[in-house]
Amino acid sequence: MKIDNFYKYIDINDYSATPKYLQIANAITKAISDGKLKKGESVPSLNEFSGEIEISKDTVEKGYKHLKKIGILDSIPGKGYFVKNIELDDYLKILLLFNNFSPHKKIIYDAFVANLPETAAIDFFIYNNDFTVFKKLLTRRIDQYSHYLVMPYFKDGGENVHEIINTIPKEKLVMIDKMVPDVTGTFSAIYQNFEKDIYFTLKQAIPLMIKYHTIKIVSFEYAIFPKEIVKGFFNFCYQYAFNCLVIENLTNLIINKGDVFITHMENDLVVLIEKILATEFEVGKDIGVISYNESPIKKIILNGITTISTDFQLMGKKAAMAVTKKSIIYEAMPFYLNVRASL
């Protein structure tokens, strides 16, 4: 391939969460998979590549070394890098769309990547809960990937997201963490059953909560908060005769003895703890605290925060299985109550 033609296949996106060296490696791998780069052909020198794409020489070299490590490129001292292997069976090129990169989302990502072959190429974007960005990222790339993994959470404007997702060939679609109604066809989904999960988890906690009388769940309107959680929360409280309240503003929160608080967002947990510490109440005796999504720090705060959480590592592993085994996996993830001193 002529050097000028080579650069037509290199697309470096500054907004992608995928490191640039991996974007380089992924682009070269795709060019080989598409038959644009042949076995034995040279790739541009580090200096040539760096100058043409306006990217650091170290980044180019890191991309080349990654491809050499997995056996796609090789090098000869004084002559540079060349294509060593074009036998890329079951080549995977994956578009991964996350709404944010919180600690538990990182667990999903790490587990997903760890269970893919090294030759798999991932274009990873974070759309910050913005439906317009999500739509743009997906529709512009609808024919470019072997698999599309989407995590659909939006601040607003996502009412018709099913129409966008339905444009993805269903054998290529993997829904992660949250389901979207009206997505048709047979596709993979590794998700949380939010309504069922909170109901049965709180049911397990009843022996610890009988000393409290009111359960308050923090659910700001602007937060990315599945409505199914609130529905399951109300069902539990009505079934087991707890007073219940949805809190949409922590600014003027009044804390009463006998309250149990459930928080979903990390910032809300911090604000709540600050307000509790300003009172005379004792956490785990006068006031209960439950937080969504397990993390190491919650084992330490206030001698341990009780959490309700799915297995995010298993979620990432299952998503990788849906991609690598080319089979349909439609499975709700297990949900756990981790009891600690805060309850």
C-alpha positions as a LaTeX table, in Angstrom:
\begin{tabular}{lrrr}
\hline
Residue & $x$ (\AA) & $y$ (\AA) & $z$ (\AA) \\
\hline
Met1 & 0.00 & 0.00 & 0.00 \\
Lys2 & 1.23 & 3.49 & $-0.79$ \\
Ile3 & 1.92 & 5.59 & 2.29 \\
Asp4 & $-0.62$ & 8.24 & 1.19 \\
Asn5 & $-3.36$ & 5.61 & 1.03 \\
Phe6 & $-2.39$ & 4.28 & 4.45 \\
Tyr7 & $-3.48$ & 7.43 & 6.24 \\
Lys8 & $-7.00$ & 7.15 & 4.80 \\
Tyr9 & $-7.56$ & 4.30 & 7.27 \\
Ile10 & $-6.27$ & 6.14 & 10.34 \\
Asp11 & $-9.01$ & 7.95 & 12.25 \\
Ile12 & $-7.93$ & 9.50 & 15.56 \\
Asn13 & $-10.85$ & 10.89 & 17.57 \\
Asp14 & $-9.90$ & 13.37 & 20.29 \\
Tyr15 & $-13.24$ & 12.84 & 22.06 \\
Ser16 & $-12.93$ & 9.08 & 22.36 \\
Ala17 & $-12.13$ & 7.60 & 25.77 \\
Thr18 & $-10.01$ & 4.99 & 23.98 \\
Pro19 & $-6.30$ & 5.89 & 24.34 \\
Lys20 & $-4.85$ & 7.22 & 21.09 \\
Tyr21 & $-2.24$ & 4.48 & 20.84 \\
Leu22 & $-5.07$ & 1.93 & 20.85 \\
Gln23 & $-6.99$ & 3.94 & 18.26 \\
Ile24 & $-3.90$ & 3.64 & 16.04 \\
Ala25 & $-3.64$ & $-0.10$ & 16.71 \\
Asn26 & $-7.35$ & $-0.60$ & 16.09 \\
Ala27 & $-7.26$ & 1.31 & 12.80 \\
Ile28 & $-4.33$ & $-0.73$ & 11.49 \\
Thr29 & $-5.97$ & $-3.97$ & 12.60 \\
Lys30 & $-9.18$ & $-3.04$ & 10.78 \\
Ala31 & $-7.22$ & $-2.14$ & 7.62 \\
Ile32 & $-5.65$ & $-5.60$ & 7.72 \\
Ser33 & $-9.02$ & $-7.26$ & 8.37 \\
Asp34 & $-10.54$ & $-5.37$ & 5.42 \\
Gly35 & $-7.70$ & $-6.49$ & 3.14 \\
Lys36 & $-6.27$ & $-2.99$ & 2.71 \\
Leu37 & $-2.95$ & $-3.92$ & 4.30 \\
Lys38 & $-1.21$ & $-7.08$ & 3.05 \\
Lys39 & 1.20 & $-9.43$ & 4.74 \\
Gly40 & 4.76 & $-8.17$ & 4.46 \\
Glu41 & 3.79 & $-4.56$ & 3.69 \\
Ser42 & 5.56 & $-1.84$ & 5.63 \\
Val43 & 3.78 & 0.72 & 7.75 \\
Pro44 & 5.03 & 4.33 & 7.98 \\
Ser45 & 8.03 & 5.09 & 10.14 \\
Leu46 & 7.43 & 6.61 & 13.55 \\
Asn47 & 8.58 & 10.02 & 12.34 \\
Glu48 & 6.46 & 9.90 & 9.18 \\
Phe49 & 3.35 & 8.79 & 11.07 \\
Ser50 & 3.87 & 11.35 & 13.83 \\
Gly51 & 4.33 & 14.21 & 11.35 \\
Glu52 & 1.39 & 13.29 & 9.12 \\
Ile53 & $-1.20$ & 12.73 & 11.86 \\
Glu54 & 0.22 & 15.37 & 14.22 \\
Ile55 & 0.50 & 13.00 & 17.12 \\
Ser56 & 3.47 & 12.28 & 19.36 \\
Lys57 & 6.10 & 9.82 & 18.19 \\
Asp58 & 5.86 & 8.02 & 21.55 \\
Thr59 & 2.13 & 7.43 & 21.01 \\
Val60 & 2.72 & 5.96 & 17.54 \\
Glu61 & 5.48 & 3.74 & 18.88 \\
Lys62 & 3.23 & 2.53 & 21.71 \\
Gly63 & 0.55 & 1.58 & 19.16 \\
Tyr64 & 3.08 & $-0.29$ & 17.01 \\
Lys65 & 4.53 & $-2.10$ & 20.02 \\
His66 & 1.04 & $-3.17$ & 21.09 \\
Leu67 & 0.46 & $-4.70$ & 17.65 \\
Lys68 & 3.87 & $-6.37$ & 17.79 \\
Lys69 & 3.07 & $-7.84$ & 21.20 \\
Ile70 & $-0.10$ & $-9.49$ & 19.89 \\
Gly71 & 1.65 & $-10.75$ & 16.76 \\
Ile72 & 0.14 & $-8.50$ & 14.09 \\
Leu73 & 3.22 & $-6.39$ & 13.35 \\
Asp74 & 6.93 & $-7.14$ & 13.50 \\
Ser75 & 10.02 & $-5.01$ & 13.07 \\
Ile76 & 13.51 & $-5.21$ & 11.62 \\
Pro77 & 16.22 & $-2.96$ & 13.07 \\
Gly78 & 16.95 & $-0.16$ & 10.65 \\
Lys79 & 13.97 & $-0.97$ & 8.42 \\
Gly80 & 10.99 & $-0.39$ & 10.70 \\
Tyr81 & 7.67 & $-2.15$ & 11.20 \\
Phe82 & 5.77 & $-4.37$ & 8.76 \\
Val83 & 2.64 & $-6.56$ & 8.72 \\
Lys84 & 3.46 & $-10.00$ & 10.06 \\
Asn85 & 0.06 & $-11.63$ & 10.38 \\
Ile86 & $-3.17$ & $-11.13$ & 8.42 \\
Glu87 & $-4.98$ & $-14.18$ & 9.83 \\
Leu88 & $-7.39$ & $-12.34$ & 12.09 \\
Asp89 & $-10.09$ & $-14.93$ & 12.65 \\
Asp90 & $-13.32$ & $-13.60$ & 14.17 \\
Tyr91 & $-12.01$ & $-10.05$ & 14.23 \\
Leu92 & $-13.90$ & $-7.97$ & 16.78 \\
Lys93 & $-14.41$ & $-4.23$ & 16.42 \\
Ile94 & $-16.63$ & $-2.95$ & 19.21 \\
Leu95 & $-18.37$ & 0.34 & 19.85 \\
Leu96 & $-18.78$ & 0.85 & 23.60 \\
Leu97 & $-21.07$ & 3.68 & 24.77 \\
Phe98 & $-21.13$ & 4.51 & 28.52 \\
Asn99 & $-23.12$ & 7.37 & 30.03 \\
Asn100 & $-20.33$ & 8.11 & 32.55 \\
Phe101 & $-17.25$ & 6.51 & 34.07 \\
Ser102 & $-18.10$ & 6.18 & 37.74 \\
Pro103 & $-16.22$ & 3.65 & 39.93 \\
His104 & $-18.69$ & 0.84 & 39.28 \\
Lys105 & $-18.73$ & 1.58 & 35.53 \\
Lys106 & $-14.95$ & 1.19 & 35.58 \\
Ile107 & $-15.42$ & $-2.27$ & 37.12 \\
Ile108 & $-17.70$ & $-3.22$ & 34.20 \\
Tyr109 & $-15.23$ & $-1.85$ & 31.66 \\
Asp110 & $-12.19$ & $-3.57$ & 33.19 \\
Ala111 & $-13.97$ & $-6.93$ & 33.40 \\
Phe112 & $-15.24$ & $-6.60$ & 29.82 \\
Val113 & $-11.80$ & $-5.81$ & 28.40 \\
Ala114 & $-10.08$ & $-8.50$ & 30.48 \\
Asn115 & $-12.31$ & $-11.17$ & 28.92 \\
Leu116 & $-11.76$ & $-10.17$ & 25.28 \\
Pro117 & $-8.99$ & $-11.45$ & 23.01 \\
Glu118 & $-6.04$ & $-9.07$ & 22.68 \\
Thr119 & $-6.81$ & $-8.52$ & 19.00 \\
Ala120 & $-10.25$ & $-7.05$ & 19.79 \\
Ala121 & $-10.57$ & $-3.35$ & 18.93 \\
Ile122 & $-12.71$ & $-1.11$ & 21.14 \\
Asp123 & $-13.88$ & 2.40 & 20.39 \\
Phe124 & $-14.95$ & 3.68 & 23.79 \\
Phe125 & $-17.04$ & 6.86 & 24.19 \\
Ile126 & $-18.60$ & 8.52 & 27.22 \\
Tyr127 & $-21.62$ & 10.62 & 26.27 \\
Asn128 & $-22.26$ & 12.19 & 29.72 \\
Asn129 & $-25.96$ & 11.29 & 29.82 \\
Asp130 & $-26.57$ & 13.50 & 26.77 \\
Phe131 & $-29.04$ & 11.93 & 24.34 \\
Thr132 & $-27.95$ & 14.17 & 21.46 \\
Val133 & $-24.33$ & 13.07 & 21.82 \\
Phe134 & $-25.40$ & 9.42 & 22.17 \\
Lys135 & $-27.47$ & 9.63 & 18.99 \\
Lys136 & $-24.67$ & 11.32 & 17.05 \\
Leu137 & $-22.03$ & 8.79 & 18.15 \\
Leu138 & $-24.24$ & 5.85 & 17.25 \\
Thr139 & $-25.80$ & 6.94 & 13.97 \\
Arg140 & $-22.49$ & 8.05 & 12.49 \\
Arg141 & $-21.00$ & 4.62 & 13.14 \\
Ile142 & $-23.93$ & 2.31 & 12.51 \\
Asp143 & $-22.18$ & 0.14 & 9.90 \\
Gln144 & $-18.63$ & 0.14 & 11.23 \\
Tyr145 & $-18.62$ & $-2.44$ & 14.02 \\
Ser146 & $-19.05$ & $-6.12$ & 14.71 \\
His147 & $-20.79$ & $-5.34$ & 18.03 \\
Tyr148 & $-22.48$ & $-2.38$ & 19.71 \\
Leu149 & $-22.58$ & $-2.24$ & 23.52 \\
Val150 & $-24.85$ & 0.51 & 24.83 \\
Met151 & $-25.62$ & 1.75 & 28.35 \\
Pro152 & $-28.71$ & 3.98 & 27.95 \\
Tyr153 & $-29.01$ & 6.66 & 30.68 \\
Phe154 & $-30.11$ & 10.20 & 29.80 \\
Lys155 & $-30.87$ & 13.43 & 31.63 \\
Asp156 & $-33.59$ & 14.25 & 29.11 \\
Gly157 & $-34.58$ & 13.67 & 25.50 \\
Gly158 & $-34.23$ & 9.90 & 25.59 \\
Glu159 & $-37.91$ & 9.09 & 25.19 \\
Asn160 & $-37.37$ & 7.77 & 21.65 \\
Val161 & $-34.01$ & 6.12 & 22.23 \\
His162 & $-35.54$ & 2.77 & 21.23 \\
Glu163 & $-35.88$ & 4.08 & 17.67 \\
Ile164 & $-32.12$ & 4.71 & 17.52 \\
Ile165 & $-31.20$ & 1.40 & 19.14 \\
Asn166 & $-33.56$ & $-0.49$ & 16.82 \\
Thr167 & $-31.39$ & 0.54 & 13.86 \\
Ile168 & $-28.61$ & $-1.71$ & 15.20 \\
Pro169 & $-28.66$ & $-5.27$ & 13.77 \\
Lys170 & $-29.88$ & $-7.27$ & 16.75 \\
Glu171 & $-27.18$ & $-9.93$ & 16.48 \\
Lys172 & $-24.67$ & $-7.11$ & 17.06 \\
Leu173 & $-26.48$ & $-5.44$ & 19.99 \\
Val174 & $-25.61$ & $-5.89$ & 23.66 \\
Met175 & $-27.56$ & $-3.79$ & 26.19 \\
Ile176 & $-25.67$ & $-3.22$ & 29.42 \\
Asp177 & $-26.95$ & $-2.38$ & 32.92 \\
Lys178 & $-30.29$ & $-0.85$ & 31.89 \\
Met179 & $-33.03$ & $-2.05$ & 29.57 \\
Val180 & $-34.99$ & 0.16 & 27.17 \\
Pro181 & $-38.68$ & $-0.62$ & 26.50 \\
Asp182 & $-39.76$ & $-1.16$ & 22.89 \\
Val183 & $-36.39$ & $-2.41$ & 21.63 \\
Thr184 & $-37.53$ & $-5.22$ & 19.36 \\
Gly185 & $-36.00$ & $-8.46$ & 18.16 \\
Thr186 & $-33.65$ & $-10.96$ & 19.76 \\
Phe187 & $-30.55$ & $-9.37$ & 21.24 \\
Ser188 & $-28.18$ & $-9.75$ & 24.19 \\
Ala189 & $-28.85$ & $-7.88$ & 27.43 \\
Ile190 & $-26.96$ & $-8.04$ & 30.72 \\
Tyr191 & $-29.00$ & $-5.82$ & 32.98 \\
Gln192 & $-30.37$ & $-4.93$ & 36.40 \\
Asn193 & $-34.03$ & $-5.55$ & 37.26 \\
Phe194 & $-34.29$ & $-2.35$ & 39.28 \\
Glu195 & $-37.88$ & $-2.77$ & 40.55 \\
Lys196 & $-37.45$ & $-6.37$ & 41.66 \\
Asp197 & $-33.94$ & $-5.85$ & 43.03 \\
Ile198 & $-34.75$ & $-3.10$ & 45.53 \\
Tyr199 & $-37.95$ & $-4.83$ & 46.69 \\
Phe200 & $-36.32$ & $-8.16$ & 47.54 \\
Thr201 & $-33.13$ & $-6.61$ & 48.91 \\
Leu202 & $-35.04$ & $-4.42$ & 51.35 \\
Lys203 & $-37.10$ & $-7.46$ & 52.28 \\
Gln204 & $-33.88$ & $-9.20$ & 53.34 \\
Ala205 & $-33.04$ & $-6.18$ & 55.51 \\
Ile206 & $-36.33$ & $-6.16$ & 57.46 \\
Pro207 & $-34.84$ & $-7.67$ & 60.66 \\
Leu208 & $-32.37$ & $-4.76$ & 60.76 \\
Met209 & $-34.93$ & $-2.08$ & 59.88 \\
Ile210 & $-37.66$ & $-2.83$ & 62.40 \\
Lys211 & $-36.08$ & $-0.29$ & 64.76 \\
Tyr212 & $-36.78$ & 2.45 & 62.20 \\
His213 & $-40.17$ & 3.78 & 61.09 \\
Thr214 & $-39.59$ & 5.81 & 57.88 \\
Ile215 & $-37.58$ & 5.00 & 54.76 \\
Lys216 & $-36.51$ & 7.95 & 52.63 \\
Ile217 & $-35.01$ & 7.49 & 49.16 \\
Val218 & $-33.02$ & 10.30 & 47.54 \\
Ser219 & $-34.09$ & 10.74 & 43.92 \\
Phe220 & $-33.32$ & 14.11 & 42.36 \\
Glu221 & $-35.28$ & 14.80 & 39.20 \\
Tyr222 & $-32.12$ & 15.70 & 37.31 \\
Ala223 & $-30.29$ & 12.57 & 38.43 \\
Ile224 & $-30.01$ & 9.56 & 36.17 \\
Phe225 & $-32.29$ & 7.51 & 38.37 \\
Pro226 & $-34.32$ & 4.58 & 36.99 \\
Lys227 & $-38.01$ & 5.10 & 37.76 \\
Glu228 & $-38.32$ & 1.37 & 38.40 \\
Ile229 & $-36.33$ & 1.83 & 41.63 \\
Val230 & $-38.96$ & 4.19 & 43.04 \\
Lys231 & $-41.76$ & 1.83 & 42.02 \\
Gly232 & $-40.11$ & $-1.13$ & 43.76 \\
Phe233 & $-39.37$ & 1.07 & 46.79 \\
Phe234 & $-43.04$ & 2.08 & 47.18 \\
Asn235 & $-44.22$ & $-1.51$ & 46.70 \\
Phe236 & $-41.96$ & $-2.64$ & 49.54 \\
Cys237 & $-42.96$ & 0.13 & 51.92 \\
Tyr238 & $-46.69$ & $-0.46$ & 51.34 \\
Gln239 & $-46.35$ & $-4.21$ & 51.68 \\
Tyr240 & $-44.42$ & $-4.05$ & 54.97 \\
Ala241 & $-46.02$ & $-0.94$ & 56.50 \\
Phe242 & $-43.07$ & 1.43 & 56.50 \\
Asn243 & $-43.63$ & 5.15 & 56.12 \\
Cys244 & $-41.92$ & 6.23 & 52.93 \\
Leu245 & $-40.83$ & 9.42 & 51.24 \\
Val246 & $-38.96$ & 10.41 & 48.08 \\
Ile247 & $-36.46$ & 13.20 & 48.79 \\
Glu248 & $-35.71$ & 15.51 & 45.87 \\
Asn249 & $-33.74$ & 18.18 & 47.72 \\
Leu250 & $-31.14$ & 17.60 & 50.42 \\
Thr251 & $-30.52$ & 21.31 & 50.98 \\
Asn252 & $-33.22$ & 21.74 & 53.62 \\
Leu253 & $-33.34$ & 18.12 & 54.74 \\
Ile254 & $-34.60$ & 17.57 & 58.27 \\
Ile255 & $-33.28$ & 14.38 & 59.86 \\
Asn256 & $-35.49$ & 12.62 & 62.39 \\
Lys257 & $-34.74$ & 9.74 & 64.69 \\
Gly258 & $-36.02$ & 6.54 & 63.10 \\
Asp259 & $-35.22$ & 7.53 & 59.51 \\
Val260 & $-33.51$ & 5.20 & 57.03 \\
Phe261 & $-31.99$ & 6.89 & 53.99 \\
Ile262 & $-31.29$ & 5.24 & 50.64 \\
Thr263 & $-28.93$ & 7.13 & 48.30 \\
His264 & $-28.11$ & 6.37 & 44.69 \\
Met265 & $-25.59$ & 9.08 & 43.75 \\
Glu266 & $-22.19$ & 9.33 & 45.46 \\
Asn267 & $-22.50$ & 13.10 & 46.00 \\
Asp268 & $-25.84$ & 12.61 & 47.75 \\
Leu269 & $-24.24$ & 10.14 & 50.17 \\
Val270 & $-21.54$ & 12.66 & 51.08 \\
Val271 & $-24.08$ & 15.45 & 51.71 \\
Leu272 & $-26.28$ & 13.11 & 53.76 \\
Ile273 & $-23.39$ & 11.97 & 55.95 \\
Glu274 & $-22.36$ & 15.58 & 56.58 \\
Lys275 & $-25.89$ & 16.42 & 57.73 \\
Ile276 & $-26.15$ & 13.35 & 59.96 \\
Leu277 & $-22.80$ & 14.10 & 61.63 \\
Ala278 & $-24.12$ & 17.57 & 62.48 \\
Thr279 & $-26.89$ & 15.97 & 64.59 \\
Glu280 & $-26.80$ & 14.09 & 67.87 \\
Phe281 & $-28.06$ & 10.89 & 66.25 \\
Glu282 & $-26.00$ & 7.71 & 66.01 \\
Val283 & $-25.77$ & 6.01 & 62.62 \\
Gly284 & $-26.88$ & 2.39 & 62.81 \\
Lys285 & $-28.93$ & 3.01 & 65.93 \\
Asp286 & $-30.99$ & 6.18 & 65.52 \\
Ile287 & $-30.49$ & 6.67 & 61.77 \\
Gly288 & $-29.97$ & 4.09 & 59.02 \\
Val289 & $-28.01$ & 4.59 & 55.81 \\
Ile290 & $-28.10$ & 2.41 & 52.68 \\
Ser291 & $-26.16$ & 3.25 & 49.54 \\
Tyr292 & $-26.47$ & 1.92 & 45.99 \\
Asn293 & $-23.44$ & 0.34 & 44.32 \\
Glu294 & $-20.69$ & $-1.34$ & 46.29 \\
Ser295 & $-17.22$ & 0.25 & 46.39 \\
Pro296 & $-14.16$ & $-0.32$ & 48.62 \\
Ile297 & $-14.44$ & 3.06 & 50.36 \\
Lys298 & $-17.95$ & 2.23 & 51.61 \\
Lys299 & $-16.49$ & $-0.57$ & 53.71 \\
Ile300 & $-14.67$ & 2.10 & 55.75 \\
Ile301 & $-16.92$ & 5.18 & 55.93 \\
Leu302 & $-18.76$ & 5.40 & 59.31 \\
Asn303 & $-17.35$ & 1.96 & 60.18 \\
Gly304 & $-19.06$ & 0.61 & 57.07 \\
Ile305 & $-21.94$ & 1.73 & 54.86 \\
Thr306 & $-24.59$ & $-0.88$ & 54.07 \\
Thr307 & $-24.87$ & $-1.24$ & 50.29 \\
Ile308 & $-27.24$ & $-2.77$ & 47.79 \\
Ser309 & $-25.46$ & $-3.64$ & 44.61 \\
Thr310 & $-25.30$ & $-5.86$ & 41.59 \\
Asp311 & $-22.18$ & $-7.79$ & 40.56 \\
Phe312 & $-20.58$ & $-5.33$ & 38.13 \\
Gln313 & $-17.59$ & $-7.56$ & 37.46 \\
Leu314 & $-19.90$ & $-10.38$ & 36.39 \\
Met315 & $-21.81$ & $-7.90$ & 34.21 \\
Gly316 & $-18.64$ & $-7.02$ & 32.30 \\
Lys317 & $-17.65$ & $-10.67$ & 31.98 \\
Lys318 & $-21.08$ & $-11.65$ & 30.64 \\
Ala319 & $-20.98$ & $-8.80$ & 28.12 \\
Ala320 & $-17.65$ & $-10.12$ & 26.84 \\
Met321 & $-19.16$ & $-13.61$ & 26.54 \\
Ala322 & $-22.01$ & $-12.24$ & 24.42 \\
Val323 & $-19.41$ & $-10.78$ & 22.06 \\
Thr324 & $-16.83$ & $-13.56$ & 21.92 \\
Lys325 & $-19.13$ & $-16.58$ & 21.90 \\
Lys326 & $-21.48$ & $-14.98$ & 19.36 \\
Ser327 & $-24.44$ & $-16.21$ & 21.39 \\
Ile328 & $-27.48$ & $-14.41$ & 22.76 \\
Ile329 & $-27.21$ & $-13.79$ & 26.51 \\
Tyr330 & $-30.29$ & $-12.27$ & 28.10 \\
Glu331 & $-29.75$ & $-12.23$ & 31.82 \\
Ala332 & $-30.59$ & $-10.14$ & 34.89 \\
Met333 & $-27.60$ & $-9.81$ & 37.16 \\
Pro334 & $-27.75$ & $-11.00$ & 40.79 \\
Phe335 & $-28.29$ & $-8.29$ & 43.39 \\
Tyr336 & $-26.87$ & $-8.31$ & 46.92 \\
Leu337 & $-27.39$ & $-6.74$ & 50.34 \\
Asn338 & $-24.03$ & $-6.02$ & 52.02 \\
Val339 & $-24.87$ & $-5.38$ & 55.68 \\
Arg340 & $-22.58$ & $-3.08$ & 57.64 \\
Ala341 & $-22.70$ & $-0.82$ & 60.72 \\
Ser342 & $-24.77$ & 1.95 & 59.06 \\
Leu343 & $-27.93$ & $-0.16$ & 59.31 \\
\hline
\end{tabular}
